[in-house]
Amino acid sequence: LEGEGLVAFRYLDVNPNGSLRDIAGLRNERGNVVGLMPHPEHAIEPGFGPNTPAAMRSGVDGLTFFTSVIKQSVLS
């Protein structure tokens, strides 16, 4: 996967599911399909998100993920 450039995302700092080499997302060869293990849709507004002491359900970083995808799609 790594040698073929199919790793799209990696966990940073914390790897909650123990995936090898901190892989969090993969893409297909064309790059038009991405599979994610994390669920950014669970962290788009305050009060939701990961229920961990570090996050305390305050995370909105999933929203940043979606807005960057939309922005890049518009630019492409």
C-alpha positions, 0 to 999 in steps of 0.5 A, spaced: 500 500 500 505 504 501 509 503 495 503 504 491 502 510 494 495 508 496 495 511 503 491 517 504 491 519 511 495 517 517 493 518 525 498 523 528 499 522 536 494 517 537 492 511 533 486 509 537 485 502 533 492 500 532 492 500 525 499 498 522 504 504 521 498 508 523 494 508 517 487 511 517 485 512 510 486 508 503 485 511 496 484 507 490 489 507 484 485 513 481 485 517 487 477 518 486 475 513 492 477 514 499 476 509 505 477 512 512 477 508 519 476 515 523 469 518 523 470 526 522 462 526 521 462 525 529 466 531 530 463 537 526 460 541 532 461 542 539 458 537 544 460 531 539 466 528 537 470 523 541 468 521 548 475 521 551 479 525 556 483 529 551 477 530 546 472 531 552 466 531 546 469 538 544 472 537 537 470 540 531 476 538 527 472 533 523 469 540 520 476 542 518 477 535 514 470 536 510 471 544 509 478 542 506 475 536 501 470 541 499 475 547 498 480 542 494 474 539 490 472 546 487 479 548 486 480 542 481 
